[in-house]
Amino acid sequence: MAKSFHELTEREILALAISLEEEDGRTYGEFAERLRADYPATADAVAKIEKEESVHRHKLIEAYRARFGEHIPLIHRTEVKGFVDRKPVWLMRTLSVAQVRRQIEMMEMETRRFYEAAAQRTNDAGIRQLLGDLASAEREHTDLAARFEREQSASGARAEEEATQRRMFVLQVVQPGLAGLMDGSVSTLAPLFAAAFATHSSRDAFLVGIAASVGAGISMGFAEALSDDGEISGRGHPWLRGGVCGLMTTLGGVGHTLPFLIGNFSVATAVAGAVVAVELGVISWIRHHYMDTPFLSAAFQVVLGGVLVFLAGILIGSA
C-alpha cells in the first residue's frame, strides 16, 4: 500500500526529495540522449536542466547528512500517494520534441508542488529554507523551458527541429500508410468489380472485396515490415511501419467494399463508384500535402491508375 504524504516524517520527506531529483535527473539525461541526433538544440536545453537537478540532489544529500546521518532510506515516488504515474522513457519507441516539452512541464510542476508542501511539514529552519529554494528553482525550470522555446524559435532552431520531426513522421508513418492506402484502394478494384459484374450479386461482391482487402493488408504489412529494419534509413520500427501499411491497405479496400452491403446491386455499385472517387481524391491530397507532389500531377497519376484498374475489373467481369 502506498503511504500518504502527510504520514511521512522529515527524514522520509528528505529521502523522497533525493529520490525525486535522482529520477528526474536520469529522465532528463535519457531525454537529451534520445533527442541528441535529431534535435540538438532541445537536447542541450534538457541537458542543462539535468545538471541543475544534480546540484539540487547534492544540496539535499548534504542537508540529510547533517540532520540524519549517512544512511538514506530508499523511497520511490510510486510508494507515496499523490504522484502521477509516468511511462518510463525507455518504453517509448518514439519521442517527439512536443512530448518532451510537455513531460518537462509536468515533472517540474509536480516536483515544485511537492517542495512547497514539504516545506510546510518541516520545523527545521534550514531544511525549510532549502525546500523553499528548490521549489523556486523548479518554477524557474518551467520558465526556462518556455524561454528555451522562445530562443529556439527566434534562432531558427525550433523551425529546423520541426522540419526534422515532420520528415521523420513522413518516413515512419505517411509513406508506409500511403503505400498501403494506394495498394488497397487500387489493387482491390479489379477483383471487386469483376466479381460484381460477373455475378450481379451484392453479397458475392462484398465477400470477394473483403477477402481481397484482408489478404492485401496482410501481404502488404509483412512486405513492408520485412523490407527494411529502419536502422540505416531511419524509417522507424519495421513492425510499426508494417502495421500502418497493412491497416491502411485493408481500409483502402474495405472503403469501396462496404457499399455492397446494400441489397440493390445497381445502387451498391453506384455508391461504391462514388467512394472510389473520394478515395482517389484523398490519396492525391496526401501525396500533394506530404510528398510535395503537385496536386494536378498527383491526381492525374492516381486517377489514371485507378480508372484503368476499375475498367479492367468491369471488362473482365462482364466478359
N, C-alpha and C positions, 0 to 999 in steps of 0.2 A: 504494500500500500504506500502511495506517495504521501509525504509528510506535508502538512500545511506550513506555509511560510511563517505564520505567526507562532508556530511551535519551535522555530529554530532558535538556538542560543546565539550569542555574539560570536562564539568560536565557530559554530556551524555556518553562520552568515558569511564570515570572512573566508572560510574554506570554500563555500559555494561561489563566492566572488572570484576567488583564484581559479576555480574550475571553469567559470564562465569566460574569463579572459583567455585561458588556455585554449578552450574550444573555439572561441571567436577568432583568435589569432590563427589557429590551424585552418579554420574555414576560409579566412581571408587569403592565407597562403595558397590554399587549393584554388580559390578563385583566380588569383594572379597567375598561377601556373597554367591553368586551363585556358586563360584568355591571352597569354603572352604572345602566341604565334600570330593570331589574327587581329587582336585588339590591344596593341602595346600601350596606348595612352591610358586606357582604362586599367590595364594591368599595373602600370606604375602608380596610379592613384590608389588602387586597392592595396598594393604593397606598402605604401606609406601609412595607411591606416593600420596594417598588420604590425608595423614597427611600433606604433603608438600603443597598441594593445599589449605588446611585450613590455613596454615601460610601465603600464598600469599593473601588469602582473607582478613585476618586481617590487613595486611600491606596496602592493597588498601583502606579498610574502614578508617583506620587512616589517610591516605593521603586525602581521600574525606572529612572527618570530618574537618580536618584542613583548607581545602580550601573552602568548600561549605556548611558546617553545618551538621545538623543531618539528614535531610530528603534525602533519596536516591531514585530517581525515578526508578520504576520497568521497566527495558528494557530487553527484551529477544532477544536472538540471531536470532530468526526467524523473528524479526521485522527490521532487518538490512540486506541489500543486501550483498551478497558475502560469506555467511556462508553455509557450506554443510549441507543438511538435514541428521539427524541421526534417525535411528529407535530406539524408546525407548527400554531400556533393558528389561523392564517388559513384552514387547510384544514378546520377543524372547523365544520361547519354549525350544529350545536347544541352548547352548552356549559353544562352544569349546574353548580350550586354544588358538588355532591359531586365532580364531575370536577376542578374547580379545586382543591379541598382535597387530593385525592389527588395531583394533579400537583405542588402546592407541597411536600408532604411528600417526594415522590420527588426533586424537584430539590434541596431543602435537604440531604437525606441524602447524595445523590451529591456535591454540592459540598463538604460537610463532610468526607467521606471523602477527597476529592481534597486538601483543605488539610492534613489530618492526614498523608497520605502524602507530600505535597510538603515539609512541614516537616522530615521525616526525611531528605530528599535534599539539603538546603542546608547549607553550612558557615558562611554569613554569619549572625551572631547577630541582627542587626536584621531581616533577611528571615525568619529562622526564627521570631522572636517575632511578626512581623506575620502570618505564615501561621497560627500557633497561635491568635492572637487572632481571626482570621477564621473559623477552624474553630469556636471557641466562639460566635461571633456567629451562624453558620449553625445551630448547635444551638439557640440562643435563638430563632431564627426558627421552628423547628419547634415549640418550646414556645409561641411567640407565636401561631402558628396555632391551636394547641389552646386557648389562653386566649381568643382571639377567639371561638372556637366556644362556649365556656362563657359568655362575656359576652353573646353574641348570644342564647343560649338563655334566660339569666336576664332579659334585657331584653324578650324577645318578638320581637326582630328575626329570629331564626332561624325561629320559627314563621311569621312573616309571609312570609319568603322561601320557605319550604317550601310555603306555600299558593299563592304565585305560581307556583312551579315545577309544582305539581300542576295549576293552571289551564292552564298552557302545554301540559302533557302531554295534558290533556283536549282542548284546542283542536287540537293538531297531530297527535295520534295516535288518541285514543279516538273522537272524533267522526267523522272520516272512516272509521275502521275499523268503528265501529258501524253507520254508514250502509251500508257495503258488506256487512257480515255480514247485516244485516236484509234488504237487497235480494236478496242471493244465496240466503239461506235461504228467503225467502218467494216471490219472483218466479219462481223456477225450479220451484216445486212444481207449478204448473198444467201446464206443458208436459211435465214428467217423468211425472206420474201420468196425464195424458191419454194419453200415448204408451204407458204401461204397460198401462192398462186397454183401450186400443184394440187393441193387438197381442197382449197376454198373452205377450210375449217379453221376457225379462230383457235380452237383448243389445240389442234395439231401444230399450228404455227407457234403458239405460246410455248409448248413443250420443247420444240426444236430451238426456239430462241433462248429459253432458259438454259438448256443443255449447252448450247454454243457459248453463251455468256460465261457460265461457270467454268466450262472447260478452258476457254480462252484466258480467264482470270488466273486459274491455276498454272497454266502453261507460261503466261507472261510473268507471273510472280516469281516462279522458280528461275526462269531465264534471266530476269533482272538481278535476282539475288546472287546467282552463280556467275554473272558476267564480270563482276568487279568487287574486290573486297574493300574498296574505299581507302586503303592505306596510302596509295600514291595519288590517286585522283582527288581525294578529299570529298568524295561524294557521300560520305556517311556510312553508317552500318548497313551491310548488304541486305539483311533481313528486314530492316525498316524500309529500305527502298523497294524491296521485293513485295512487301505487304502493301505499300502505297500503290505500286504499279498493278498488282493483282486485283486490289479492291476497285481501282478506277477502271480497269478493264471490264470487270464484271458489271459495274454500274453503267458503263457506256453501252453494254449490250442489253442490260435489263431495261434501260430507259425506253427504247422503242419496242421492247417485247411486251411490256405491261399492257399497252393498249389492246392486245389480243385477248385480254380477259373479257373484253366486250363481245357479247354473243353474236351481234350482227357483223358479218365479215366485212362488208363494204365500209361501215363506219369505223371498225377497228383498223382497217388498212389506211383510211384517210387520216385518222388520229396518229397512227404510227409514222406516217409520212411527215406530218407536221412536227412530231417530236424529233425526227431525224434532222429536219431543217434547223431546229433550235440547237441540237447537239453540235452540228457543224458550225453554227454561229458562235457557240461558246468556245469551241476549240480554236477557232480563228482569233477570237478576242484574247484568249490565254497566250497564244503564240505572239500576238502583237504586243501585249502588255508586259510579258515576262521575257520573251525571247528576242525582243526588239525587231520583229519581222513586220514590215509594212502591212497594214491591215488588209489592203486590197490584194496584195500578193499572197498573204496567208489565207485569205478567204478563197481566192482562186484555186490554190493548191488543194486545200482541204475539200472544198465543194466539188471540184472536178473529180478527185479520187472517190468521194462518197457517191456522187451521181453515177459514176461508171460501175462501181460495185453494186449499187442499188438496181441499175438497169440489168446488170448481168444476172442478178437473182431473179428478177421478174421474167427475163427471157428464158432462163433455164427452167423456171417453174412452169412457164406457160407452154413449153415445148411438148 
